[in-house]
């Protein structure tokens, strides 16, 4: 019987590697992972969706009353990408970031995801919200870097691990100091899990050095 997991999109890139690692160690416990932004995960679980494990933002798990055993997982930084081969703009500090955003034909972000929620707040702090929204490419969910490949935007903003899920793009780097808000992710066994022992084993595995090393490859830092 598969272990059912709801997970934030940010982990989909490292899990391309990690699923095979898990299956080699636990061949009798396949993983059935549903990838969604944390906002949608929260909505579906509150509506009665069944799962054994949930991986989502710290804030989401704080609100989910049905979560049982919980671990802190990773901090995932937000970054900016351009279409592969394009000139990489300067985002080294707050002022150059503002200039780069204003110079772009269009900036893509997703307001359903945690990174998009933060970026929307950041635009207000930088006093460029009106200008960016007037020509922004705001998607409801999914990978913002796809808008680069499709020619709809010059810049894509999202967690770096999510940007890396799209081929044909180059990651410029993380948002600079003073504008960065790394997304903190936690994991929990749900109180109504059908396979609580296997779910607990999965949480323990998530904290092993080999898993941490894969997360690190995607710019994520372990949380303890």
N, C-alpha and C positions, 0 to 999 in steps of 0.2 A: 504494500500500500504506500503510495507516494506521500511524502511530507509536504503539506501545502503551506506555501510561504507568500505573504504579501510583502513586497520590497520596493523601496524608493528607487526611482530610475537611476539615481547616481551610482548604484552598485552594479548596474547591468554590464558595464565594461569589464571590471575585474572578475565578475562571475563568469564571463566567457572562459576564463582559465580555471576558476575555482570549482565550477560544477564538476569538471573532469577529476579534479583532485579529490573532492568529496566522494564521488562515485567509486574511485579506485579504493578508497578506505572503507566505504560503506555500500558495497554493491547491492545489498538487499534493501536499501532505503533510497529510492529515487526521489528527486526534488521536482515539485511542480510549483514554479515561481510565477507569480502574477506581478508584472512591473507597472507601477503607477506613481504619479506624484503623491506626496504624503497627504495632501488635501483630499484626494480621491480615495486613498486607502482609508482614511478616517471616516469618510462618508459611507463607504461600502461596509466597513465593519460595524459601524453604528446602525446600519440598516439590516444587520443580521447575517452578513456574509461569514462563511465558515473558513477558518484557517488554523494552523498549528502555531505558526511563528509570524510575527510582524517585525519588519525593519523599516523605521521611519524617523522623521526628525524627533529630537528630544521633546519639543513642544507638543507634537502629535501624541507621543506615548504618554506624556504627562496628562493629557486629556482623556485617553482611552481607559476607561475604568475596568475593562475586561482583561487588561494585561496582567499576567502573573509574574514569574521570574523574569528579571530584566538585567541586561548588561549594557554598558556604554561601549560604543563600537569605534567610530572614526569621526574626525573633523574633515570635511570636504570643501576645499576652497573654490570660490567662484572665479572664472576666468573669461577671457575674450579670445575669439577665433576669427580668422579671415579665410577666404577661399584659398586653396593651395596655390602657391606661386605668387600670390599678391604681396605687395610691399607691406611689411609689418609696421604698424603705427607705434608711436611712442605712448606707452601707458605707464611710465616709470614713476609718476607721482600724480597727485590729485589734479594739478593744473593741466598737465599734458593729457590726462585722461579726459578732462572736460573738453579740451580742444579737439581731441580725436573723435569723441562722440558727436560733437557738433559738426565736424567736417564730413561725417559719414552720410552717404545718400540715404541709408536706412539702417537702423539697428534692430536686430531680432531678439526678443526675449519671450518667455512664457510666464504668464502671471499665475498659472495654476501651481507651478513648482516653487519650492522654497527659495531658490536663487532668484526667480522672477519677482517674488514678493519683496525680497530685499532690494533688488535693483529698482523697483518702482519707488520704494522709499528713498533710495539713494538719489534718484533723479530730482526729487523734491528738495533734498538737502543741498544738492548742487545748483539748484535754481535753474534747471534746464528741462524740467518736466514737459512744459508746453511745446517747446521746440522739438524734443525727441518724439513725443507722442504724435505730433502732426504728421510725421513721416516714418513712424516706427512700424515694424512688422511684428505685431504681438499675436502669438499663437496661444490657443487654449491649453495645449499640453503637447508633449513630444519633445523631439530634439531640435533645438533652435538652429544648430549648424546646418541642418538640411536646407534652411532658407538661403544660406550662402551658395550651396551647390546649385540650387534652383534659380539663382540670380536675383532673389527678392531683397537681399540685404547685403551690406558691405561688412558688417560686424555682427557677431552672434555672442550673446552673453548667457552663460549657464555654468553649472559646476563643471570643472575641468574634465572629470571622468565622463560626464555626459557628452561634452563636446567631442571627446575622443571616440565616441561610438559612431561617428559619421566619417566616411571616407571622403577624400577630396578637400580637406580643410587643414589649416595649420593653426595650432594654438599659439597665440601671441604671448600669453602668460597670465598670471593671476592678477586680479585687481590690486592696485597699490595700497600701501599702508594709509589708513584713514578713510578708505572706501571699501575695504574687504570685510566680509562677514562670512567666515567659513560656516558651512552648514553642519551641525552636529547631529549624528545619527546614533540611534540606540536600537537594540533588538530585544524582543520579549517573547516568551511563551504565553500564548493566550490561555486564559483560565478555562475556556471551553475547548481546548485542543483535543483532538481525537487521538493523538499520539504524543502524550506529554513526555515520555521518557526519551523518545527519538528526538523530539524538539529540544529537550534539554541538552542532549548530546550535540546537536547542531550548534547551539549557542556556545558550548564549550569549545567546539572546533573553531568557531569564528575568532577565538582569542589565541589560537596557536601561532607560533612564529611563522610558519609557512604561509598562513593566510595573511598575517600582518605584512609580510614581505610583498605579497601581490598588491595589497591595498596601497602600500608605499609607492609602488611603480606608477600608480595613477594619481600621485600627489596627495594621498590621504594620510592623515596622521592618526595613530591609534589613540583612543580615549580610554582612560582607566578610572 
